[in-house]
Amino acid sequence: MSVAKVGAVVLDCPDPRALAGFYAGIVGGTPEGEGDWVDLAVPGGPTLAFQRAEGHVPPEWPAADHSQQFHLDLTVEDLDAAEKEILALGAKPLDTEDRSRTFRVYADPAGHPFCLCAC
């Protein structure tokens, strides 16, 4: 028996509204809230929440001395098509050269690593 269930995955960032909009463009949903906290109710998934963190320093990937802290694996049907869409939304490629793999690594506009996975 579990003690708790996941309520939300919360990402620190400099601009909660902008980052929520970025992820809404990838996973759907509508950002709700203003200011220091914005929620994104993800259809069929947990809520993503975005919290303003003054002085936010993006994680570095890969770097053992600058932990990525967390990352999202986002499942897609077509890596190439999904990559085109997320790059247009403002994602930055981190590890995308090996096109034979079933995943590619990107950073969101606030620097958080995430993967597109065709697994």
Secondary structure by P-SEA (a helix, b strand, c coil): cccccccccccccccaaaaaaaaaacbbbbbcccccbbbbbcccccbbbbbbbcbbbbbccccccccccbbbbbbbccaaaaaaaaaaacccccccccccccbbbbbcccbbbbbbccc
